[in-house]
Amino acid sequence: MDVQVKTLEDGITLIEPHGDIDGSTAPLLQEKILAAAQPNSRLLLDMSGVDFMSSAGLRVMLLLYRQISGNNGRVILAGLNESIEDAMSATGFLKFFSTAKDRESGLQQLRQ
């Protein structure tokens, strides 16, 4: 797994994981995401490079939600593939997040 974190010119933090999110890779993603989830932060998690996410990945998403919601921040998940979106919906995790079809529409939502 590779996780790129970039701060865009308008203060939005773009997080781009690439690869599967499972028990062995979730700690790296958690470290990068939680470091970026500062008070009042705006995060775009571009999931288009992720084909699989296990329950360990769902746990990271829950931690992200808790940190962001407790710090007056916003997060949008963009580019979720159908199987990850279905799993997040079935487990109730999707209701915690705003989603976008792709990176550009996610950025537009965060800029509003």
HUPEPE-V854285 format. One line per field, one symbol per residue. ss: DSSP state (2 for helix, 1 for strand, 0 for the rest). phi: phi as a letter, one per 20 degrees, with the letter a starting at -180 (. if undefined). burial: I if it has 9 or more other ideal C-beta (glycine too) atoms within 8 Angstrom, else O. A space follows every 50 residues. Layout:
BEGIN
ss: ???
phi: ???
burial: ???
END
This chain:
BEGIN
ss: 01111110000011111100100002222222222200000111110000 00102222222222222222000111110002222222220022220111 002222222220
phi: .ccdcceefenfeddcecofdbgedgfffggffffeeegmfcddeeefed ebceffffffffffgfffffcldcccedmfffffffffffenfffececb fbgfffffffef
burial: IOIOIOOIOOOIIIIIIIIIIIOOIIOIIIOIIIOIIOOOIIIIIIIIII OIIIOIIIIIIIIIIOIIOOIOIIIIIIIIIOOIIOIIIOOOIIOOIOII OIIOIIIIIIOO
END
